[in-house]
Every structure is written in structure tokens, then in C-alpha cells.
Amino acid sequence: LAAVRTPVLLQGPAGTGNIAISYLLHTAAAAPRAHFVGVAGSRYAEPSFAAELLGPGNAGGPLVTQARGGTLLLQSIEHLDTAAQKGFVAVLRQTAGTFRLVCTSNDDLERMTEEGRFNDQLFY
């Protein structure tokens, strides 16, 4: 798993090692100088967060740019609002393969997707 840039979803309650596993995946696969960009779920509510993640025209903001060649960790992805989820799908299409995406969740994203509370394109 570490050798490919396949997106990874780590599910489980806080304190179960999701961040440590994310960093382990990063260090096992990334070039020595590649960045590990971790974003706490509490940042999603900040007014500037969407611009930092999505950038102009959903081409990827500074967080995505910094993660190129490395890993972008989005913690508690279930708290990302639906507009940002949709925009991030567009970012992923434009930046495919330029970084590894690792997301963590304390909730059942499959259920949230079925209920329409989480973007199905981002989940699958």
C-alpha cells in the first residue's frame, strides 16, 4: 500500500493511531524531502480553510500545493461541509496522482454517503 498513491481512508475512534499510520504510509513511500501536510478537522470551520484547500477555480490551494509529491492528511473528513467536499472532488480530478490523500473518520462514511450527507464521489 505504501508504494502506490492510492487514497486511503482510516476509520476508527480518536486515539486509535490513525495519524501515526498516516505518517508511516508517508515515510514508507515518499521522497525524503516530500511534505506531510496534516489538517485537523477543527480547521474546516475556519473562514479561510476552503480557499487554502481548494484554491482558485478548484485547482488546489496552498495545502494541496504543499502536499505535492508527499501526503495530504485530512482528519475527521466527515466534518468537511458538502460544498467543500464537492470542490475537493474537482481538485482531486485536476491534481490526480500528485500527492497521496489520507483521510480519517470517526463516523461511518458509507452510511453517511447512503444518507446523502457525504459526497459519493469523494467516498468512492
Disulfide bonds with the S-S distance in Angstrom:
none
